[in-house]
Amino acid sequence: MDLSKYHNKGITGLENLGNTCFLNSCLQVLNHTYELNEVLNSEKLKKNTKVDLPDAEILKEWNDLRTVMWSGNGIVTPKKFVYNVHKIAKVKNRELFTGFAQNDMPEFLLFIMDCIHNSICRSVTMRISGNASTYTDEMALKCYDTQKTIYAKEYSEIMDMFYGIYVSEIKSMDGTKTLLMKPETYFILDLPIIYGNEMANNLYGCFDLFTRPEMLQGDNAWFNEETQKKEDTYKHISFWNLPKVLVITLKRFSPNGSHKINHKVEFPFEDLDLSKYICGYNANTYVYDLYGICNHMGGTSGGHYTAFVKNAMNQWYHFNDRNVSRVENLTEMVTPMAYCLFYRKKNNLL
């Protein structure tokens, strides 16, 4: 990919129109997701866009806003984009985004990516060939079958770029028998910081907590459909694959929204090696570099979002609504405010 067209541009602040910092920080990272820009700029995709769909208005407005943000360096007021977000959110019954209330940045990311996906998705036939000769092959068949079912209804480049599959397995207590194997797709990976009394101090620790075997017993025992009885088992999660662009949310907010975990989690800027968590093929290829961080300052009742983004010249910038500044010391970016991390697969831009 030719990144020279992104050099010395895109250092653009976005005006806060009233509690729109969550939106601004999200858009700054998306704007520097160059592989996504290339897809959205392709003539083929423009021809296949479902222009009659309300979602397509969001795609059009984002394309227009991106064009302005890449026209130079300065400050942009995204009034038309925000107006259309409110309008389309109303049509889609997404009340969260119909006004100027404070919102969760990952929720907005899901909303905008869903709109883009819906605008360009189409039916694709996926063929699976070969016979399963190992347990990994059996898992592959289940995972590919899950993909095939989804692609038959709604394939898009968004799925290809941002979606991965993890496998949930129910195993006997002695670990010798797999009683259930269930693949599931994901877009944003929500990683725990705390599990029981244990707290993760770095990103690998968060992955360890996410993939830790969970004992299902007593009232929480697994119900066996075949025997119609409850059984004590282990639940184990591993990743069949990880996407080209990996979006990770650190679970800083309690499920009931009563408190926020302001604990610093260390994370690597380069060479995030996730091979040990992969149960599928080519595990050693899942190595990632960081290119975006969305920060949340404040508590459960409100706060402020900013973003750190790495540009095409490998320079990091801090985007705080209309204010943009260069970051010289990378350690400044590893804080208890880091909430959402954006990684791209190593060499994905080549």
C-alpha positions in Angstrom: 0.0 0.0 0.0 1.3 3.4 -0.9 1.3 5.5 2.3 3.0 8.5 0.8 -0.4 10.2 0.1 -1.0 10.2 3.9 2.3 11.9 4.7 2.2 15.4 6.3 -1.6 15.5 6.3 -4.5 14.4 8.4 -3.3 16.2 11.6 -6.8 17.6 11.9 -8.6 18.6 15.0 -12.4 18.1 15.3 -14.6 20.7 17.1 -16.6 19.4 20.0 -20.2 20.2 19.2 -21.5 19.3 22.7 -20.4 16.0 24.3 -19.1 14.7 21.0 -15.6 13.9 22.2 -16.5 10.1 22.1 -17.3 10.5 18.4 -14.2 12.7 17.7 -11.8 10.3 19.3 -13.3 7.3 17.4 -13.2 9.1 14.1 -9.5 10.1 14.5 -8.5 6.5 14.8 -10.7 5.3 12.0 -9.3 8.1 9.8 -5.8 6.6 10.3 -7.0 3.0 9.6 -5.5 3.2 6.1 -6.5 -0.3 5.0 -10.2 0.8 5.7 -9.7 4.0 3.7 -8.4 2.0 0.7 -11.5 -0.2 0.8 -13.9 2.8 1.1 -12.1 4.7 -1.7 -12.3 1.8 -4.2 -14.5 2.4 -7.3 -15.9 -1.1 -7.1 -17.2 -0.6 -3.6 -18.7 2.8 -4.5 -20.7 1.1 -7.3 -22.0 -1.7 -5.0 -23.1 0.6 -2.2 -26.8 0.3 -1.3 -27.5 4.0 -1.7 -31.2 3.6 -0.8 -30.4 2.3 2.6 -30.4 4.8 5.5 -27.0 3.4 6.7 -25.5 4.5 3.4 -26.0 8.2 4.4 -23.5 7.6 7.3 -21.0 6.1 4.8 -21.4 9.0 2.5 -21.0 11.6 5.3 -17.9 9.7 6.6 -16.4 9.7 3.1 -17.0 13.4 2.8 -15.6 14.2 6.3 -12.5 12.0 5.6 -11.9 14.0 2.4 -11.9 17.2 4.3 -9.8 15.8 7.1 -7.1 14.7 4.6 -7.2 18.0 2.6 -4.6 19.5 4.9 -4.0 20.2 8.6 -6.3 22.4 10.6 -9.6 22.2 12.5 -12.8 20.8 11.1 -16.4 21.2 12.4 -18.2 17.9 11.7 -21.7 19.5 12.0 -23.2 17.7 9.0 -21.8 14.3 10.0 -23.1 14.6 13.6 -26.5 15.8 12.3 -26.7 12.7 10.1 -25.7 10.4 12.9 -28.6 11.8 15.0 -31.0 11.4 12.0 -30.0 7.8 11.1 -29.8 6.7 14.7 -33.4 7.7 15.1 -34.3 5.7 12.0 -32.4 2.7 13.4 -33.9 3.1 16.9 -30.5 3.7 18.4 -31.7 6.3 20.9 -28.1 6.6 22.4 -27.0 8.6 19.4 -30.0 10.8 18.7 -28.9 13.8 20.7 -26.0 15.4 22.5 -25.7 13.1 25.5 -22.4 11.6 26.7 -21.8 8.2 25.1 -19.5 5.2 25.1 -16.9 5.3 22.4 -16.9 1.5 21.6 -20.7 1.7 21.3 -20.3 4.4 18.7 -17.6 2.4 16.9 -20.1 -0.5 16.7 -22.8 1.8 15.4 -20.7 3.4 12.6 -19.1 0.2 11.5 -22.5 -1.5 11.4 -23.7 1.3 9.2 -20.8 0.9 6.8 -21.1 -2.9 6.8 -24.8 -2.7 6.0 -24.2 -0.3 3.2 -21.7 -2.6 1.3 -22.6 -6.1 2.4 -23.7 -8.8 -0.1 -24.2 -12.5 -0.4 -21.0 -14.5 -1.1 -20.8 -18.3 -1.6 -17.9 -19.9 0.3 -16.9 -23.4 -0.5 -15.2 -25.7 2.0 -13.2 -28.6 0.7 -11.0 -31.4 2.3 -11.5 -34.0 5.0 -10.8 -33.6 8.7 -7.9 -35.8 9.8 -7.1 -34.0 13.1 -8.9 -32.3 15.9 -7.8 -28.9 14.5 -9.3 -29.9 11.1 -12.6 -30.7 12.8 -12.5 -27.3 14.5 -11.7 -25.7 11.1 -14.8 -27.2 9.6 -17.0 -25.8 12.3 -15.4 -22.4 12.1 -15.5 -22.3 8.3 -19.1 -23.4 8.4 -19.9 -20.5 10.7 -18.3 -18.1 8.3 -20.0 -19.7 5.3 -23.4 -19.2 7.0 -22.7 -15.5 7.7 -21.2 -14.8 4.3 -24.2 -16.3 2.5 -26.3 -13.5 4.1 -24.0 -10.6 4.5 -20.3 -10.6 3.6 -18.4 -7.3 3.5 -14.8 -6.1 3.6 -15.5 -4.9 7.1 -16.0 -8.5 8.2 -12.8 -9.5 6.4 -10.8 -6.8 8.1 -12.2 -6.4 11.6 -13.9 -9.8 12.5 -12.3 -12.8 14.1 -13.6 -16.1 15.5 -13.1 -17.6 18.9 -14.0 -21.1 19.9 -15.8 -21.9 23.2 -15.3 -25.5 24.2 -17.0 -27.5 27.0 -14.7 -30.2 28.3 -15.0 -33.0 30.8 -13.4 -32.4 34.2 -10.4 -34.6 33.3 -10.0 -32.8 30.0 -10.1 -35.9 27.9 -13.5 -35.3 26.2 -14.8 -32.3 24.3 -18.6 -32.2 24.9 -19.3 -29.1 22.9 -17.4 -26.9 20.4 -19.0 -23.6 19.5 -17.4 -21.0 17.2 -18.4 -17.4 17.7 -17.5 -14.3 15.7 -16.5 -11.0 17.4 -15.7 -7.5 16.3 -14.6 -5.7 19.5 -12.7 -7.9 22.0 -13.7 -7.0 25.5 -10.9 -8.1 27.8 -11.2 -8.3 31.6 -8.8 -6.4 33.9 -10.0 -8.3 37.0 -11.0 -11.9 37.4 -12.0 -12.8 41.0 -9.2 -11.5 43.2 -6.7 -11.4 40.3 -5.8 -8.2 38.5 -3.9 -8.0 35.2 -1.0 -5.6 35.0 -0.4 -6.0 31.3 -2.3 -6.8 28.1 -1.0 -10.4 28.0 -2.5 -10.8 31.6 -5.9 -9.6 30.2 -5.7 -12.3 27.5 -4.8 -14.9 30.1 -7.9 -13.9 32.2 -10.1 -14.0 29.1 -8.9 -17.5 28.1 -8.6 -19.0 31.5 -10.6 -22.2 31.9 -13.8 -21.7 33.9 -15.2 -24.5 36.0 -19.0 -25.0 35.5 -20.4 -26.9 38.5 -23.2 -26.9 41.1 -25.9 -24.5 40.1 -23.7 -23.3 37.2 -23.1 -26.8 35.9 -23.4 -27.4 32.1 -26.7 -28.9 30.8 -26.0 -31.9 28.5 -28.7 -31.9 25.8 -28.1 -35.6 25.0 -28.4 -36.9 28.5 -30.8 -34.2 29.7 -28.7 -33.9 32.8 -26.4 -31.3 34.4 -22.6 -32.1 34.4 -19.6 -30.6 36.1 -17.4 -29.4 33.3 -14.7 -26.9 32.2 -15.4 -24.1 29.7 -12.4 -23.1 27.7 -12.0 -20.2 25.2 -9.3 -19.9 22.5 -9.0 -18.0 19.3 -9.4 -19.7 15.9 -8.1 -16.5 14.3 -7.7 -12.8 15.0 -8.6 -10.1 12.5 -6.2 -7.9 10.4 -7.3 -4.9 12.5 -7.8 -5.9 16.2 -9.9 -3.7 18.4 -9.6 -4.3 22.1 -11.6 -2.7 24.9 -10.3 -3.0 28.4 -13.3 -3.7 30.7 -13.0 -0.7 32.9 -16.7 -0.3 33.8 -18.6 -2.7 36.0 -21.6 -4.5 34.4 -24.1 -2.4 36.4 -22.1 0.8 35.7 -21.5 1.4 39.4 -17.8 1.9 39.3 -14.8 2.3 37.0 -11.4 0.4 37.3 -8.7 3.0 37.1 -5.8 0.6 36.9 -2.8 1.0 34.6 -2.5 -1.9 32.1 0.8 -2.0 30.3 0.6 -2.8 26.5 3.2 -3.1 23.8 3.5 -0.6 21.0 5.1 -3.2 18.7 5.2 -7.0 18.4 2.1 -7.9 20.4 2.5 -11.7 20.0 -0.8 -13.5 20.4 0.3 -16.9 19.0 -0.1 -18.8 22.3 -3.9 -18.0 22.3 -4.5 -19.3 18.8 -6.0 -22.8 18.3 -6.2 -22.5 14.5 -3.6 -22.7 11.8 -0.5 -20.4 11.4 -0.5 -19.3 15.0 2.9 -17.6 14.6 1.5 -15.1 12.2 -0.6 -13.3 14.8 1.7 -10.5 15.7 0.5 -6.9 16.0 1.6 -3.3 16.1 -0.4 -0.6 17.9 -1.7 2.4 16.0 -4.5 3.9 18.1 -5.5 4.4 21.7 -8.8 5.9 22.9 -8.7 7.3 26.4 -11.5 7.9 28.9 -10.9 10.4 31.7 -13.6 10.6 34.4 -15.9 8.1 36.0 -19.1 6.2 35.4 -21.4 9.3 35.4 -19.4 11.1 32.7 -16.0 12.1 31.4 -13.9 13.1 28.4 -12.4 11.1 25.5 -9.2 11.8 23.6 -7.1 9.7 21.2 -3.5 8.9 20.5 -2.9 8.0 16.9 0.2 6.9 14.9 0.3 8.5 11.5 1.8 7.1 8.2 5.2 8.5 9.1 5.2 6.6 12.4 4.7 9.7 14.4 2.3 9.7 17.4 -0.2 12.5 17.9 -2.6 13.4 20.7 -6.1 14.3 19.4 -8.1 16.2 22.0 -11.1 17.5 20.1 -9.8 20.6 18.2 -6.4 20.4 19.9 -3.7 18.3 18.3 -0.1 17.8 19.6 2.9 15.7 18.8 3.8 13.0 21.3 7.5 12.5 21.8 7.6 10.3 24.8 5.6 7.1 24.2 5.5 6.2 27.9 3.1 9.1 28.3 0.5 7.1 26.5 0.4 4.1 28.8 -2.0 5.4 31.5 -5.0 4.2 33.5 -7.1 6.2 31.1 -6.4 3.8 28.1 -9.7 2.3 27.3 -9.7 1.1 23.7 -6.7 -0.2 21.8 -6.3 -0.5 18.0 -3.8 -3.0 16.7 -3.0 -3.9 13.1 -1.5 -7.2 12.0 2.2 -6.8 11.4 3.0 -6.0 7.7 -0.7 -5.6 7.0 0.0 -2.3 5.1 2.6 -3.8 2.8 
